[in-house]
């Protein structure tokens, strides 16, 4: 028995249906991912703030006026100074360590 190949028009329709199903799955996955992120940001994150182990951390951040969402802390003076001193220590580790550590102790 000889199997005859599908005709080109029929094969094109089959391929088109498969690509539409794949496209739908990809868009459905994208929509589910966006929905998950939205639900997490709107509902889960605020709920986490009500947990007992998070309350002291949140109150500490509020009391000390810390920018908890800051990506880079170089715009805060204390962190900029610390970053500068650490970079000096990494660049000139031998003779500069005593000078930098004495600067830290004399400022405070």
DODRENSE-981511 format. One record per residue (C-alpha): x, y, z. Coordinates in steps of 0.1 Angstrom, whole numbers. Example, Ala and Ser with C-alpha at 12.3 -4.5 7.8 and 13.67 -1.06 7.14 Angstrom:
<pts>
<xx->123; yy->-45; zz->78>
<xx->137; yy->-11; zz->71>
</pts>
This chain:
<pts>
<xx->0; yy->0; zz->0>
<xx->14; yy->33; zz->-10>
<xx->8; yy->64; zz->11>
<xx->1; yy->95; zz->-9>
<xx->14; yy->128; zz->4>
<xx->-10; yy->156; zz->13>
<xx->-18; yy->181; zz->-14>
<xx->-2; yy->215; zz->-10>
<xx->-34; yy->233; zz->-3>
<xx->-45; yy->209; zz->24>
<xx->-10; yy->209; zz->39>
<xx->-10; yy->247; zz->40>
<xx->-42; yy->246; zz->60>
<xx->-29; yy->222; zz->85>
<xx->3; yy->242; zz->90>
<xx->-18; yy->274; zz->93>
<xx->-40; yy->258; zz->120>
<xx->-9; yy->246; zz->140>
<xx->7; yy->280; zz->139>
<xx->-26; yy->297; zz->151>
<xx->-27; yy->273; zz->180>
<xx->9; yy->280; zz->188>
<xx->3; yy->317; zz->186>
<xx->-27; yy->314; zz->209>
<xx->-7; yy->295; zz->235>
<xx->21; yy->321; zz->234>
<xx->-3; yy->350; zz->239>
<xx->-22; yy->331; zz->266>
<xx->12; yy->325; zz->284>
<xx->20; yy->362; zz->281>
<xx->-14; yy->372; zz->295>
<xx->-10; yy->348; zz->324>
<xx->24; yy->361; zz->332>
<xx->12; yy->397; zz->332>
<xx->-18; yy->388; zz->353>
<xx->6; yy->370; zz->378>
<xx->28; yy->400; zz->381>
<xx->-2; yy->423; zz->386>
<xx->-18; yy->401; zz->412>
<xx->16; yy->398; zz->430>
<xx->21; yy->436; zz->430>
<xx->-14; yy->446; zz->440>
<xx->-24; yy->418; zz->464>
<xx->5; yy->397; zz->476>
<xx->30; yy->424; zz->483>
<xx->8; yy->445; zz->506>
<xx->-3; yy->414; zz->524>
<xx->34; yy->405; zz->531>
<xx->37; yy->438; zz->550>
<xx->11; yy->426; zz->576>
<xx->32; yy->396; zz->586>
<xx->48; yy->397; zz->620>
<xx->84; yy->393; zz->609>
<xx->81; yy->421; zz->583>
<xx->66; yy->448; zz->607>
<xx->99; yy->456; zz->625>
<xx->117; yy->459; zz->592>
<xx->90; yy->482; zz->577>
<xx->89; yy->504; zz->609>
<xx->127; yy->507; zz->609>
<xx->127; yy->518; zz->572>
<xx->100; yy->544; zz->579>
<xx->116; yy->557; zz->611>
<xx->150; yy->562; zz->595>
<xx->135; yy->576; zz->563>
<xx->154; yy->550; zz->541>
<xx->146; yy->549; zz->504>
<xx->138; yy->512; zz->503>
<xx->131; yy->512; zz->466>
<xx->163; yy->530; zz->455>
<xx->184; yy->510; zz->431>
<xx->216; yy->529; zz->437>
<xx->223; yy->545; zz->470>
<xx->249; yy->569; zz->457>
<xx->225; yy->598; zz->459>
<xx->224; yy->595; zz->497>
<xx->254; yy->613; zz->513>
<xx->265; yy->585; zz->537>
<xx->264; yy->558; zz->511>
<xx->283; yy->580; zz->486>
<xx->311; yy->586; zz->512>
<xx->312; yy->549; zz->521>
<xx->314; yy->540; zz->484>
<xx->342; yy->565; zz->478>
<xx->362; yy->552; zz->507>
<xx->357; yy->516; zz->497>
<xx->368; yy->524; zz->462>
<xx->400; yy->541; zz->475>
<xx->407; yy->510; zz->497>
<xx->404; yy->487; zz->467>
<xx->425; yy->510; zz->444>
<xx->453; yy->518; zz->469>
<xx->451; yy->490; zz->496>
<xx->486; yy->492; zz->511>
<xx->493; yy->527; zz->524>
<xx->458; yy->542; zz->523>
<xx->441; yy->518; zz->547>
<xx->452; yy->536; zz->578>
<xx->444; yy->570; zz->564>
<xx->409; yy->560; zz->554>
<xx->402; yy->542; zz->586>
<xx->414; yy->573; zz->606>
<xx->391; yy->595; zz->585>
<xx->362; yy->573; zz->594>
<xx->369; yy->575; zz->631>
<xx->375; yy->612; zz->632>
<xx->343; yy->621; zz->614>
<xx->321; yy->603; zz->638>
</pts>
